[in-house]
Amino acid sequence: MEILYCGQPFRLYVMLCVLTLADNPEQPNSLLRALMSQYRWHLLVAVPPRLCLSAFTFAQPFLVSRILDYVVEPDTVNTKNIGYGLVGAMGIVYTGLAVCYITFLAT
């Protein structure tokens, strides 16, 4: 099945009418079901980047809280390694935020 774009409104209208009439037209939400079946992948492709963006945004306050706890801690043997881990986590979170945001906008 070919993909129809907004530049082809008549073909889109005909395709939706055919899909709607192929289903039971008296059934409620038949046009919505026809739209969802036609544009299923276009709608679903934006879900993973948005979920990742939400996860990274949700992780941000926890990371900042842990960094503030780390600053107050006294120096121990593992303090240096924890600091390196927090720097890496900060890089992962902010790089992930940037990549997911750009991917989400591109879809």
N, C-alpha and C positions, 0 to 999 in steps of 0.2 A: 504494500500500500504506500502511496507516495505522500509526502508531507505537504500540506497546504499552508500557505503563508497569507498574511493580511493583504498582500497586494493582489490576491486572487479572491475577492469577496464573493463573486457569483459562484465559483467552483466550490468554495467553502460552504456556502449556503446550500447548494445542491447536495454536497456530500452529507451535510448534517440532516437534511430532509430525508435522504435515502436511509441513513442510519436510524433516524427516528422512526420512520415508517417501517423499517425492517423489524424493529422491536414492536411491541404492542403500543400503539399511540394513545390508547386510553389509560395506560399505566402511568401513575404519577412519576415525575422526575425522569421521563424518558429522554428528554433533550439533555439534561444534565448527565445522564449515563452515557449518552452518545458523545458528548464533549469529553468526558473523562476517558472513554475508551480510545478516542482519537488522539488526545494530547497527554496520555498517561506518562510517557517518558519525559516529556518536556516539563511536566510538573514535578516528577520525582527526582530529576537530576539536580534540583536546587536543595534537596533535603539534606544530604550528607555534609556539604559545606556549612550549612546553617547550624546543624547539630554540633559540628566541631567548633564553630564560632561561639556558640552558646557555652560549650564545655570550657573553652579557654577563658572566656569572660567570667565564668563561674569560678575558675581556679585562681584567678588573679587576686582576689582579696585574701585567700588562704595563703598564697605565696607571700604577699606583703606582710601578713601577720606573722608568718614563720621567720621572715627576715628581721622583723622588729624584735622577736624573741631571741634570735641569734645575736643581735647587736648587744643585748643586755646580758647575755650569758658570760660567765667568766671563762678565761682561756683554759682549755684542757687539751689533751692529746688529739682528740678528734675534731677540734674546733676548725682547724684549717681545712680538713676534708669536707666538713659540713658547709663551709663557706664556698668552696669550689662547686659543691653540688647545688647550692642555691643560685650561684651565678649561672650554671648550666640550665637549671630549671627556669630561671628568668629568661634566658635566651630562647629556650624551647617555647615557652608560653607566648612571648611577644612575637617571635617568628611565626608561630602557628596562628596567632591572631591576624597578622598581616596577610599570610597566604590564604587563610580561610575567608577573610574579608574580600580580597581581590577575586578569589574563585567564586564567591557568592555573588558579587557584582557582575561577574562575567557571564553568569548563567541566566 
